[in-house]
């Protein structure tokens, strides 16, 4: 802790000093307007720590996935290894539970509607106006799921001018991308807008399963229904997005209405959960080389997401307006994955995760334009989810595996093979024990053990989990101008929720919960360019209701008290936003996967206090050069004891996906030459070591690394066509985006690699 505080102090001074001489934007700095507090405001007037990603940045860097944003957001890590289970980490707290009954810690909103549910929140970014990322609990602004922050995506709405554009791209991994948009005004009051994206890219890791050179040369595999299918290898870690969004806007003197409908389809190759213990036949254990995932071509993720929503805004007067909105979402997702990461059938899995989400809200917004502004509102949201799991095992191989593992752990109690358990054992000790376990699965000649009297595959399940959530809330927040320079904000949200969980069809439990969550903030406008702020908020993650064979277990609600102090400066040529923060958690909820049923189980593990610093800066020395940077410093560790003095398993450990240092540097330079314009962009991002499990289990971490992207765009003056050459991960840095996973729960962790160097060409057309 002392080392971290010293680092925070030193680097804070470095950033503050450097920003005065080296950071900025193109032309003069433009005012940033945000809607975080449910009304249009300058970012300088919002007493909260937030980052705003502009449409210009998204276009310039071709950012189409949320995980790309974490490259430039301090103290934010977004992990999208698949659309089935993205992870959002803000200030050291991760939100990646697969449970259908657990509430996310971090809200994800699109156009004011909650898409926080895991199977919905991996949204393709196209035709976006901006992305607002708020740090810390946001109980009054973004509802029950915003216990640790919120990501708000705002798409473009139809306007009164005709506009259309398109882009086309090819890359070195056989990737193809097309984006297009058309805005069609009908008359002065009505307009349509249609936008879409198509992205397909082969996987970057080869899967050798089901080939002649594999542990299963038969070319057949049993799926989750028990049917025998022909299988082949294929690629892993690919991309598949097909999305379309249509919107209509009508505007009259005192009201306007926006209607939206969207469809997104994903058919991704499987995830390269490669084992670090059992290599492919004639292969190696490196996560960056070919894998042998025995489920073969059955691996993959398919998602169909259908959405519809409306927003109606009525203006009673210049100071008073009412807003009513509603949404409906239908998501169907299925995934087949290789949980053990090997060519052996120790454990393969398949699940469906279907859900219906709908809700509505209404609020009154008042702003007298002088001293008082605020809103009151009510909302209701419904979530009906069903998730059947299937597990496929080779009964002889899995039986041997479980028996040997149990005997080894009994003989070596200080060396647990389950990654969810903290241990002081060294990596060498663990790997030696794991090698003994693995050797029990092979004969002396290197072939896999087998028993002709047992089937080669056995299907377990379905293990069915269902949840029904009914969440009602009332919220009120107001800001009052105490003096010419000081503005005070206070708000509260009251939550009344009913949570029903049904496990294995038989066991059911229903429970009602209530909570009251406050927010207080002060903003001091030192000048037109500089403001200081203080923000306090309380966040809450709802209890989890878990009926099971013994009795219903209800975890405590997780609560957090958050304190931020910071400043925001926006001058003509440079800007700097910086904040110091501290969190105090009580009854932190930790989830892990049951090794047998793959059910996500949530338990309360204790308390924690974490602190940090973050800053973003921008400098525009000329109208052809922009330099921007970000820095995040974080001390995110579990407390040594709970508030009542109890010791718990993860005491002193680092939180999952919580780097102590993260940062980025973006340089954009335009060169005018004769009739041509050359636009060069360089983006570098840094992340210090991260642990992939809160147990800090040895071997499940990623050392510090840099990633560099570069692009060059060429445009002839007066032409509507632009040409771009680009390369992502220019230096082909090898890094992991995840490790451990379900395989680690059974004793043989798997590893998921990040993307290698990918280069390509894009063509942009404006009509």
Steps between C-alpha positions, in 0.01 A plus 500: 500500500784741586671417168177569312440833676854614413445402137167685489659817635796489262303424188229751588763774501644367173164508323412846630836635388504331161147609417602866507750452222400205286133396475191633282233487187446632140412864451366646827363275774127447455256491789399145596126457556383194696167365624618302803270695735196459269539844343742668261798641694858598446728230638653771723168533685461130584636421846607145416808330359425407142668439166335594171593316180400708199367385164812653345727271704288192426512575127869591493609185686232277342381391844213254454519297822473609861822328606696736272386790720689368801821575311447874568283502815704526824421231758261323263543148361236359263544140392294371207636157418145414384155658486381243754683633805680836477680629810488864608750620758492857630749598768594144585156344534403244239153410390507165321269257675310259277219453753153579365396626845795726590484874431792660313715750689547724198213640297517500123241723335418571138288805421382510860400133521664236718698235308705389803402134470805307385346346189384846386778739606752402231365757254661578164602867473383657175340835418576621855473861621714447812569267791489631858678299770419600859726380780370391839145413610225676303185414700293799392617519140523138383301287737538179690789351299733799524666395825845582365449709189316531173571488127245702302492460121315771306419424137428759233135595454338610174536868407365736237792482253568223250815307576650167400835327528660159473829329569657178379798315647715190450772367730776242518284248693250470212290759679227693319317803636223720364325789672231718348260773607228703333303787656180584311297809594132469405421864575593761759349293779569137413810301409623141473846361564628152418847375592664163487826312540631170366827355634636153446852382578652154513633381832863574581568165676484174304312208657648161403222294663343206318789480253718199431766663718282535811390301804172433320581402139153348448361835386186453711380652826187471717310827545282614792197305373693175487510501119825398331618777265782518253750761614807681378739755642457852367603833645454655844473859627331643192253785450141498375263798512196575287297788638235741376331791678212709368369811672227753438466845657211741487525848650229754569492830689480354848564128460711248318497123460781260412431141400779242457520138392815294480625152417843352566615154401828338600634163389848496652754219485583342833723660763857371522487376859831319458629282780831586660541141621411267212647591163342416163628173357846583359445863608609726783348681798540855373160678492613681181538186286253243372257349748321167506154555645328165472149635434631603158261670259216480753670786688359848456263772618177597326298799617182657367409832663177682411436842655236771487452820698335841501569834666230767526593845627238768572593860584246674724711815503860610459572378853285187535486187285382140534658190353343156459684206351478126466699209359478133406792263439499137397834319506567139402853377550664161492863407547703182480842521663784275603530547874818295543679650196631165375437229243378275782137505608564586864225757477326663205194717545201645320239748620206705381439836663172654389345807657217747460566848636254787508426809701385860506574822684364851536656813641448872538799724433511859626761764424429865573820602322627682808520328839320166502488197271400144571278206423266247661417167343361150531601185316429131471712231337434132446747221424391144424797271434550130444834323476529122450856359526625174352831335589667237281772278647688182421391308814821299530734795441301732727458237768874436505568874499274565801632204701867586446439871565321424830784268610768755410327784685439280805871413509602862432242719683715813460498472120140540380448443128174697499583855387227656718700422815779731615828322560856572605626208294747589226421465132766228475327298774162539334631404157674193640176382660306583185750301288435194716126547447540535123728195471220284644295567185753348257641156442875439481492528119335846517148388409200612705372254759173327412264224610316308224224417747408868539368743240746757370258780580230557758259796506409651837212740531332716420564687822239771462515838674224758475448847642225759501588849615245775561669828595314820584664826599425862581774759451541869565800725456545875506781752453488842664725798431603595855714791381616628165778239502379215724240246392371222728336177380308251712300199395361169614366184338261262675500143369235232554587174329370145486751232404385148416750224425428145388783242488482158336126565437421366850648748749342844511530804724357850487602798711420871516768762572501875545779757514551875508812634327619862530725727293650833605725730297651850500630687198713815529534701176828679561480656152336437164780251423561331835277322749563294813262236633430257782272200459369244749273212401392168640472200273340164558509162333180310571500180706509171309225247569632146447264208569681168497496141626555592864329833560460841343807719540458877484818702487517839666463808285840636400534869579764759415561856617687702239679835533643700208676835493626646175521786255425564133677759287421586138698782342533608139783263422517244778284320752565295812259294711633334817354328807597325821258237632451247774246218541389317812335164429294294742397137440672473163344226284732259321378258232660176388394210279401166649728241340224242458192692387673815366251701708624845599498513880522827691634529856584789731873519559552816706584868488746723322627853460654613174638830376645648187566788266405560138553774247434572134662784309494647151720756328452672162818690416376569145203432275685197355619327818320347796658317793293332770590277792349316794638358823343274762654399833322247717542333837231229485552230761280311742521608861688277743186450709132573477346794685417269793855363519452171315775362275401393149667305221593787265644732768760734350454370144471715190161514337450330163583716194627790712835633369686737731595719204324554168549773244483604139648747253326602178664721237311620195687699233362643176729594212372705205692442179386649171143372447539218750458465874688236698351416840726291726383349828702321768344341809711339772356348817667351808376266770697371799463147633147369550372192682223304333365357825439676830665202667823625332566136417860451380545502123168673427620851426624714213820704531512865397480569127461771235270487197554736204258573215578719200314624194553730203205650312526666159237738362499722192350842557146517371473121476236305690727193523772436759755216503659361816775253581505376859666253733375396844755364748779618271777319689303174529506505880399166653269547797215321676150638544391226741627195685360241737134473399301182557806285435671661796201411716559131432878528532640565149477873414444620146642811331344741248743701282450857385494595134827490302612765253225558243545737206256611239356762270181706529309713253261772622231655282283803583195553281 
